[in-house]
């Protein structure tokens, strides 16, 4: 089972290390992050325990969490799969990034790589994730990582006395890879544009050529 994966844009997935304590502490200082932690992370000691729990969960095979890091190795965020059910081949995916890393594709690259790893290294078949409907950035990450929306879970989460709807997404091992989906969309757009111009034969040749180049 691989514990380090190289991603585009100079990123990688690697195990959490005690050297990540300061990054974890900084990340969970945000209120929106802190309320999602499995235990308070308000001191360096609590951040160290957070890292140790991630490593222990991996060792026990109940959850697998990676730090998403850049070439210099500092953690920019995290991706994880938990709730692993070997019988049904399912797992629940989560992801987050530090405030400074947002907008760089860190979560999308990390989530996409994690899903591929779950299918190949863990042998899972179905991965699920959820996000509040008032969090469009998380929805964009899910879609970019190939997780299709499947439905609405009404008033599932409660924070500070307010209940929130959650949109459920899932990705199957048999689904097209996100890169393949994007490629098919480009082919379709080329074809439709050529048809609008009346160049149907050109559209068909372009369609065939792009399929051969895949």
C-alpha positions as CSV (number, residue, x, y, z in Angstrom):
1,X,0.0,0.0,0.0
2,X,1.5,3.3,-1.1
3,X,1.8,6.1,1.5
4,X,3.2,8.8,-0.8
5,X,1.7,10.0,-4.1
6,X,3.0,12.6,-6.5
7,X,0.4,15.0,-7.9
8,X,0.3,17.8,-10.5
9,X,1.4,21.3,-9.7
10,X,4.3,20.0,-7.6
11,X,2.0,18.6,-4.9
12,X,2.1,15.3,-3.1
13,X,0.2,13.2,-0.7
14,X,2.2,11.9,2.3
15,X,1.6,10.7,5.8
16,X,1.0,13.1,8.6
17,X,4.1,13.9,10.6
18,X,4.8,15.6,13.9
19,X,6.5,18.4,11.9
20,X,3.0,19.3,10.8
21,X,1.8,20.3,14.2
22,X,2.1,24.1,13.6
23,X,0.2,23.8,10.3
24,X,-2.6,21.8,11.9
25,X,-2.8,24.3,14.8
26,X,-3.0,27.2,12.4
27,X,-5.6,25.5,10.2
28,X,-8.0,24.6,13.0
29,X,-7.8,28.1,14.5
30,X,-10.4,29.1,11.9
31,X,-13.9,28.7,13.5
32,X,-15.3,26.9,10.5
33,X,-12.5,24.4,10.7
34,X,-12.4,24.1,14.5
35,X,-16.0,23.0,14.8
36,X,-15.4,20.1,12.3
37,X,-12.5,18.6,14.3
38,X,-13.0,15.3,16.0
39,X,-11.6,16.9,19.2
40,X,-10.5,20.4,20.1
41,X,-7.3,21.6,18.5
42,X,-6.5,24.8,20.3
43,X,-2.9,24.2,21.5
44,X,0.2,22.6,20.1
45,X,-0.3,19.6,22.4
46,X,-3.8,19.1,21.0
47,X,-2.5,19.5,17.4
48,X,0.1,16.8,18.1
49,X,-2.6,14.5,19.4
50,X,-4.6,15.2,16.2
51,X,-1.6,14.1,14.1
52,X,-1.0,11.0,16.3
53,X,-4.7,10.0,15.9
54,X,-4.3,10.2,12.1
55,X,-1.3,7.9,12.3
56,X,-3.0,5.5,14.7
57,X,-6.1,5.3,12.6
58,X,-4.0,4.4,9.6
59,X,-2.2,1.7,11.6
60,X,-5.5,0.2,12.7
61,X,-7.0,0.4,9.2
62,X,-10.1,2.4,10.2
63,X,-9.2,5.6,8.3
64,X,-6.5,6.8,6.0
65,X,-5.4,10.4,6.1
66,X,-2.8,12.2,4.0
67,X,-1.3,15.6,4.2
68,X,-1.3,17.5,0.9
69,X,2.1,19.1,0.7
70,X,4.1,21.0,-1.8
71,X,7.7,20.5,-2.9
72,X,9.0,22.1,0.2
73,X,7.0,19.6,2.2
74,X,4.9,21.9,4.4
75,X,1.3,20.7,4.8
76,X,-1.2,22.8,2.8
77,X,-4.2,20.7,3.7
78,X,-5.5,17.2,4.2
79,X,-7.6,14.5,2.6
80,X,-8.9,11.3,4.2
81,X,-11.1,8.4,3.8
82,X,-12.9,7.0,6.8
83,X,-15.8,4.7,7.5
84,X,-14.1,2.1,5.4
85,X,-16.4,-1.0,4.9
86,X,-14.4,-3.8,3.3
87,X,-17.5,-6.0,2.8
88,X,-19.3,-3.4,0.7
89,X,-16.2,-1.6,-0.6
90,X,-17.2,1.8,0.6
91,X,-15.7,4.8,2.3
92,X,-16.4,8.4,3.3
93,X,-14.1,11.1,1.9
94,X,-13.2,14.4,3.5
95,X,-10.8,17.2,2.6
96,X,-9.7,20.7,3.8
97,X,-7.0,23.2,3.1
98,X,-5.2,26.0,5.0
99,X,-6.5,29.5,4.3
100,X,-3.3,30.4,2.5
101,X,-3.6,27.4,0.1
102,X,-7.1,28.0,-1.1
103,X,-7.7,28.8,-4.7
104,X,-4.7,26.8,-5.8
105,X,-6.4,23.5,-6.6
106,X,-4.9,21.8,-3.5
107,X,-8.1,20.2,-2.4
108,X,-9.2,19.1,-5.9
109,X,-5.9,17.5,-6.7
110,X,-5.7,15.9,-3.3
111,X,-9.2,14.5,-3.4
112,X,-8.8,13.2,-7.0
113,X,-5.6,11.4,-6.1
114,X,-7.1,10.0,-2.8
115,X,-10.0,8.6,-4.7
116,X,-7.7,6.9,-7.2
117,X,-5.7,5.5,-4.3
118,X,-8.8,4.2,-2.6
119,X,-9.8,2.3,-5.7
120,X,-6.4,0.8,-6.5
121,X,-4.7,0.4,-3.1
122,X,-7.7,-0.3,-0.8
123,X,-9.8,-2.0,-3.4
124,X,-12.9,0.1,-2.6
125,X,-15.7,0.5,-5.1
126,X,-17.9,3.4,-3.9
127,X,-16.7,6.7,-2.2
128,X,-19.1,9.2,-0.8
129,X,-18.7,12.8,0.5
130,X,-21.0,15.6,1.6
131,X,-20.9,19.3,1.9
132,X,-23.2,22.0,3.2
133,X,-25.2,23.6,0.4
134,X,-24.0,27.0,1.5
135,X,-20.4,25.9,0.6
136,X,-20.1,26.2,-3.2
137,X,-16.3,26.0,-3.0
138,X,-16.5,22.5,-1.5
139,X,-19.0,21.5,-4.2
140,X,-16.5,22.6,-6.9
141,X,-13.8,20.5,-5.3
142,X,-16.1,17.4,-5.3
143,X,-17.1,17.8,-8.9
144,X,-13.5,18.5,-10.0
145,X,-12.5,15.2,-8.3
146,X,-15.1,13.3,-10.2
147,X,-17.8,13.0,-7.4
148,X,-21.2,13.3,-8.9
149,X,-24.1,14.8,-6.9
150,X,-26.6,12.3,-5.8
151,X,-29.1,14.1,-3.6
152,X,-30.0,16.4,-0.8
153,X,-29.8,15.4,2.9
154,X,-32.2,17.9,4.5
155,X,-31.1,19.7,7.7
156,X,-28.5,17.1,8.4
157,X,-25.9,19.3,10.3
158,X,-26.4,21.7,13.1
159,X,-23.9,24.5,14.1
160,X,-24.6,27.3,16.6
161,X,-28.3,26.5,16.6
162,X,-28.7,26.6,12.8
163,X,-29.4,23.4,10.7
164,X,-27.9,23.0,7.3
165,X,-28.8,20.9,4.2
166,X,-26.0,18.7,2.9
167,X,-25.5,17.7,-0.7
168,X,-24.3,14.1,-1.1
169,X,-21.7,13.2,-3.8
170,X,-20.3,9.8,-4.8
171,X,-17.7,8.4,-7.1
172,X,-17.5,4.8,-8.3
173,X,-14.5,2.8,-9.3
174,X,-16.2,2.3,-12.7
175,X,-16.9,6.0,-13.3
176,X,-14.8,7.8,-15.9
177,X,-11.7,9.5,-14.5
178,X,-12.2,13.3,-14.2
179,X,-9.6,13.9,-16.9
180,X,-11.6,11.6,-19.2
181,X,-14.9,13.4,-18.4
182,X,-13.3,16.7,-19.3
183,X,-11.9,15.3,-22.5
184,X,-15.3,14.1,-23.6
185,X,-16.8,17.5,-22.8
186,X,-14.2,19.2,-25.1
187,X,-14.9,16.7,-27.9
188,X,-18.7,17.3,-27.6
189,X,-18.2,21.1,-27.7
190,X,-16.0,20.9,-30.8
191,X,-18.6,18.7,-32.5
192,X,-21.5,20.9,-31.7
193,X,-19.6,24.0,-32.8
194,X,-18.7,22.5,-36.1
195,X,-22.3,21.4,-36.6
196,X,-23.4,24.9,-36.0
197,X,-21.1,26.1,-38.7
198,X,-22.4,23.4,-41.1
199,X,-19.1,21.5,-41.2
200,X,-20.5,18.2,-40.2
201,X,-17.8,16.2,-42.0
202,X,-15.1,18.3,-40.3
203,X,-16.8,17.7,-37.0
204,X,-16.8,14.0,-37.5
205,X,-13.1,14.0,-38.5
206,X,-12.2,16.1,-35.5
207,X,-14.2,13.8,-33.2
208,X,-12.4,10.7,-34.6
209,X,-9.0,12.4,-34.4
210,X,-9.4,13.4,-30.8
211,X,-10.5,9.9,-29.9
212,X,-7.4,8.4,-31.5
213,X,-5.2,10.9,-29.6
214,X,-6.5,9.8,-26.1
